[in-house]
Amino acid sequence: MSVQKRRSWAEPFKIKMVEPLKMTTRKERELALIEAGYNTFLLKSEDVYIDLLTDSGTNAMSENQWAGLMLGDEAYAGSKNYYHLEEAVQKYYGYKYLIPTHQGRGAEHLISKILIKNGDFIPGNMYFTTTRLHQELAGGTFVDVIIDEAHDTTSEHHFKGNIDLQKLEDLIKRVGAEKVSYVSVAATVNMAGGQPISMKNLKQVRELTHRYGIKIIFDMTRAIENSYFIKVREEGYQNGTIAEILLEMCSYTDGATMSAKKDLLVNIGGFLALNDFEIFEEARNLVVVYEGLHTYGGLAGRDMEAMARGLEEAVQFDHIRARIGQVEYVGNKLLDNNIPIVKPIGGHAIFIDAKRFFPHIPQIEFPAQALASEIYLDSGIRTMERGIVSAGRNKDTGDHYYPKLELVRITFPRRVYTQAHCDITVETILEVFDHREKIKGLKMIYEPKYLRFFQARFERL
Ligand code: F0G
């Protein structure tokens, strides 16, 4: 028998600057949790040991990006960094026009205001919190048309971000194409567990929407991660580069919103990218009301430079393989230990199924919120609820949405933590799992009106 030699990958970088981490005692963490109302968003970052709250704006920049900061052209109008970013967006995403915004939701706000009329519908592959809220504030109603498998944490479908074409066409026929502002397509789908959409499905959605004259607005926040999944999972794409796959995905859409704080390896920034000149003109006008002049949109010149340079790095295969490889490393260790997580493992995060982790806690007692609290209490690791609290309330009935997915997200900042941090994270979750029967649910004692998960407060039952 011939022995198969193991050839590993490793991070394509080494560490140049370090930021010390603070460890706390269990007593300190208990107090911090009470003060934060059992909401990990309200913890002070100083009290956190390993911060896996989000991959948003938490990336480590490269020496090339830091060098770019020094080349910030902080002119109010026409900064050269804007033109550099415009060139990079045209090259890698293929859209003609660029409007920078302070972050993703700034772009969502603009496009929602421009394309959504009161009473419209916006179908999409599962909601995202800020995206849906901007659609609703503009008078629209979001309709989830993702495939059923996306709501099943045990389904191993390779492209759980796919749109169910039948659901989409049924909606268009029911309300009429003129009532559909656009189809909102995300890649990857955050709330489904960082799951990708396939190129084939996106192409089919393009064909269908063409027939009805409906636009596609792409949430390409993590489209580079999605491109990696297409390369490794979809037939016909094995030999394509990440950059080629990315460009092809964008070519099936009419415009895009971007939170650069994810894929683009920066700490702040976003943009709206468009092909239609008339929509661009309107957005270019609106951006000066809400964000800043159309050549900076709420950003400093140096931020735009870091984004342009980050984009060049983000499409490198070695980068994206190591990035997703780290998430898979943790996910596979949890699976080996029978922890119920969403399968397949997602691109930016691992999602623990809190309903299966805590079968004794009903959804109305916020099992995922309770689990995120417990993980913090055990070792100071910060994660986030993605379940009933994040889903919010139905704007017509006022009742909670009861999402099928009640998850805790363990999210990995890009290029930040080492494999040892990953191992400690796994040990913590196993520890909490060992005494899961003893853990109780929570009661919500304060609920803000918008995006409640950020600021809601809880008490232990
Ligand atoms: N779309 C997706 C898919 C996102 O994940 C986010 C942010 C946004 C849009 C909004 O962008 O934060 O720059 O305004 N997601 C963060 C997260 C908050 O933790 O998943 P933003």
Boltz pocket constraint, residues with backbone or C-beta under 6 A from the ligand:
constraints:
  - pocket:
      binder: B
      contacts: [[A, 53], [A, 54], [A, 55], [A, 56], [A, 103], [A, 104], [A, 105], [A, 106], [A, 128], [A, 130], [A, 131], [A, 186], [A, 188], [A, 190], [A, 219], [A, 221], [A, 222], [A, 258], [A, 259], [A, 260], [A, 261], [A, 269], [A, 270]]
      max_distance: 6.0
